[in-house]
Amino acid sequence: MAQNIPWITRRFSLDLTLPKGGQKLPLYWLISAFLLSLVSYHILLYQTDRQDFLSVLLLFVVLSSVYLLVIQLESEQILFWALGAAVLLRLSLLLAVPELSDDFYRFIWDGRLLSQGISPFAEVPSKLMEDPEFNKLLINQQLYQGMNSRDYFTIYPPIAQWIFVIAAKLFPESIIGNLLVIRLFIILSEIGSIILILRILKRYELSVHKVLIYAWNPLVIIELSGNLHFEAVMIFFLLLAIYYFEKSKWVRSAVALAASVAAKLIPLIFLPLLILRMPWKKVGGYWALCGLMVVGFFLTIWSPELTESMRSSLSLYFQKFEFNASIYYLVREIGFAVKGYNIIQQAGKYLALATFLIILGFSWYSHRSMSWPKAMLWALMVYLLMATTVHPWYITPLVALAVFTDYRFPIAWSILVIVSYAGYSETGYTENIYLVIVEYLLLCVTLIWDLLTERNQQNKNAIKLVRTG
C-alpha cells in the first residue's frame, strides 16, 4: 500500500487525504486562492504591458494579498495540495511571452550564436548586425530589435548558456519554441528548489509549512517562471549545496555551489562564510574544488575573448548601470554635491570592495551564532544594499534563504520592489526616486522590527534558561 503513495508524501510525511466535515474551510480558502491567483497571473503575464504600471501594481497587490493569506495556512491536510497548486501556477505560464522583461531576447540570441559555433563573448550584437549576411536573417532582426543590451557583451555564465543552446538547437527559428524550452528548465529548477527546501527544513527541525513562503511568493513566480530569470537555476544549486553541506558531504556541496556560480556569479560571495565553519584544511579543499569546478564549467564555453568580455561586462555593471539602489544613491548625491558629477565609476568600485570586506569580517562573527543559510541571507542583504543595480529578481534568492529563518523583511521587500516597475514608459525608463525612497524606508522599518523581535526572543529564551537552570 505504501508504494501507491506519492514519493513526496512518504518522504516528507505530507497528508494526501482531503479534509472532511468542519475541517474543509482551509481547503476552500486554498481553492479560492488558487483560482484568484491563476486569473491574476494570466492577466499580468499574458495580457499586461509593463508600461501600464497601474495594472501591474493592482494585479501584484491582489497576488501579494492572496500570498500573505496562504502562508498563514498551517493545516497538515492541505500542504501537499498547496504545493501542487504552486506548481500548477508555474505550469500555467508555459506559453507566456514575457511582457515585464525583455532579457529573453538576449538569452535566445546567445543560444543561436553558440549553436552555430559563434561565441557570444566575441562580439557585441550591434557589431554582428553590421554583417549583411547575418543581418538579413529575420530571426536575428527580431531578436536584435527586442534586445536591451545591443552594445554590451553577454554576461551569462556557462549553465545558462547551455540551456540557451539546447533551446536554439531544438527550435532554431522559433522564439516561442525557445521560450518554452527555457521555461521548462526554469520550472524544473523551481520544483527541485521546493523539494530541497522541504528536505532542509526537516533537517533543521523547522515547520515544513515554511516552504510556502517561497513556493507561493508572487515575485518568485513572476520573475523566475514568468520572466525566465536564471536565479531559479542558481537557487536550486545553492539549496543543493546547503543540503549536502548540512549532511557533511563537502565534495558534493562544493560541486553544487560551483554549479550555482555557473548559473549566476553571485554565490561567490558566500564562500568566505565557510571560514571557521569547517576545519582549515577542509575550507581550503572546499574552495579549491569549487574554484576548479567553476573554471571547468567556463572552459565548456571558452573562447579567446571570454575573459576580457566578462571583465568588461562586470566593469560596466559596477561602474555604469544604476537601478533601484539604496546606499549607492546616497553616495551618488554626496558626489553630486562635492564633485558636481555622477561618481559611479569610483563609487561602484569602492562599494564592491566594501561589500567584500564586510562579508569577510562578518564570516568571523557568524559561524557560531548562525546557520550557513542565515549567514548567506545577511551576506546577500549587504551585497544588495551596496549594489548600484537591484532588479526585482535579485530579491528572489533572499526569499529562498528567508525560509530557514524567522525574518520577514525579505518577504516585505519582495512585495515592495514592485514599485521599481513604475519608471517604464514607451520612451524608455525614468526612475521615480520618491517611490524608491518609500520602498527602502518601509524595508528598513520591517528590518528593524525583525531585529527587535529577534532580540526580544533571545532575551526571553535567556531568562527562561536561567529560571529552569
Number of C-alpha atoms within 10 A of each C-alpha: 4 7 7 7 10 11 12 13 12 14 11 14 12 18 16 17 11 13 17 10 6 7 12 15 13 17 20 12 14 21 15 13 19 22 13 15 25 20 13 19 25 16 15 23 21 17 13 18 18 22 19 14 19 12 15 22 17 13 19 21 17 15 24 21 15 21 21 15 12 20 18 12 17 15 15 16 19 22 21 20 18 23 19 13 21 22 19 13 22 26 16 14 23 18 15 18 20 25 16 20 16 17 16 23 22 22 26 26 24 24 26 26 17 21 18 12 9 14 20 26 26 16 16 16 23 13 10 16 17 10 10 9 9 13 14 11 12 11 18 20 14 13 20 19 11 14 18 15 16 18 12 16 22 26 20 21 21 22 22 22 23 18 20 27 25 18 26 28 16 12 17 18 15 14 19 14 16 26 25 19 18 26 27 16 19 25 23 18 22 25 20 18 25 21 18 20 27 21 19 22 18 13 12 11 9 14 13 20 21 20 24 24 21 27 27 26 24 24 26 28 25 22 23 23 29 29 25 26 25 23 25 30 26 28 26 28 27 28 27 26 24 24 21 18 18 16 13 12 13 20 17 20 25 28 22 25 32 29 27 28 27 27 26 23 16 15 22 15 17 20 18 19 22 22 19 15 17 14 11 12 9 15 18 14 15 22 18 13 19 24 18 15 20 22 14 15 19 17 12 12 17 15 14 10 13 20 13 13 20 17 13 15 18 15 15 15 16 21 17 15 15 18 18 24 20 21 14 22 21 10 17 20 15 15 17 12 11 10 11 10 12 16 19 21 14 12 20 25 14 14 21 16 12 15 21 17 12 14 24 19 13 17 23 15 15 21 17 10 9 12 17 20 21 20 22 24 23 17 24 23 15 16 21 20 17 23 24 27 19 20 17 22 22 18 23 26 23 26 25 26 24 23 27 21 14 12 21 17 22 23 24 17 23 22 22 20 21 19 19 20 23 20 16 18 14 8 7 8 13 12 16 15 14 8 18 20 15 13 21 19 13 15 22 14 11 19 18 13 15 16 13 12 14 14 12 12 12 12 12 12 12 12 12 11 10 9 8 7 6
